[in-house]
Amino acid sequence: MNIKAVLYLNLMLLLPCAYSEDVTCTKIQEAFNICKRNDVLIHVNETINEAGLKITDSNLRKIAAHAFDDLSIAELQLDLKGNPLEVHPSSFEGLRHLETLVIYSAMISLERDLFRALPLLTSLSITSCKIVDLEKGAFGGLTRLEHLYINFNNLSTLHSDTFHEARDTVTALWLNNNEIYNIDKKSFSAFSNLQRLQLSHNKLTSVHPETFHGLDQLRELFLNHNRVLGIRKDVFNSLRHLTRLDLSHNEIISIEERAFAGLSLAFLNLKNNKLMVISTGAFCEASLSELNLSHNGIKEVEENSFSHTKVEIIFFKGNQVVVNASIWGLSQETGVRVDDD
């Protein structure tokens, strides 16, 4: 074989998509050739070594099997500008070194074992993808996953088996800005090492005592901007390592006695709720660095409401009662701020 033939063969191996008339290839980031047949991504290859690849394409509708076979990237971002995208487990074959996957603004279906070909993935973000349900086993095979983001979707219910095959390697889970109004008992039990759970901007009206079953290592829980009406005393009992709890911007009108007793809470945010009355015992045996009660329209604080509470500072702006530390049972070390929240 002569030299010209060898060079031609090497070119064919590098760009197998360049020989068909209905295939177009585009170079991006000065490092990648992106080859499509109509609206199907069929092949990507690197021209120089790069750590990450971002594909922004409003005309892409499908990723073919093994399209990424020739890549050694650690990060992949896909932005489809709100269009549907057909992907299957084989679509991600070849991405052996991928650690971060971001799928943004793409209408996709999370089928079982969709990400099984990504053994090194530690961070997965699926944002603004109009997802209404998570199929059981969708996250199977992700043995190193640490951070999971499923924000700005249309999830309404989390079932007890939704995360059944999720790994205990996950330490942070984001489910913000969905439509979640129901969480089945023990929905998070697979996440035994979860430390941060974000459920902000959903439609929860109540929380069941077994909702957080199994989250023994949870440190931070965000339930702000929901529609929670009241706090039962046994809801957070199992979260012994919880240090930060955000319940701001809900519809809370009542807190049962000893609702926060026995926890390791340092920061409790109840700002912008509807707590007209602070009842004796609501914060009994709580030990806090900060308690935010601002903008509740509080009209009454019952006598000795804080006599069995350790708290360094209370934010109390935007309420309708004059602070009286001695009647409330506050210690001399507790500061009350009415000018800041």
Secondary structure, 3 states (H helix, E strand, C coil): CCHHHHHHHHHHHHCHHHCCCCEEEEEECCCEEEEEECCEEEEEEECCCCCEEEEECCCCCEECCCCCCECCCCEEEEEEEEEECECCHHHHCCCCCCCEEEEEEEECCCCCCCCCCCCCCCEEEEECCCCCCCCCCCCCCCCCCCEEECCCCCCCEECCCCCCCCCCCCCEEECCCCCCCEECCCCCCCCCCCCEEECCCCCCCCCCCCCCCCCCCCCEEECCCCCCCEECCCCCCCCCCCCEEECCCCCCCEECCCCCCCCCCCEEECCCCCCCEECCCCCCCCEEEEEECCCCCCCEECCCCCCCCEEEEEECCCCCCCCCHHHHCCCCCCEEECCCC
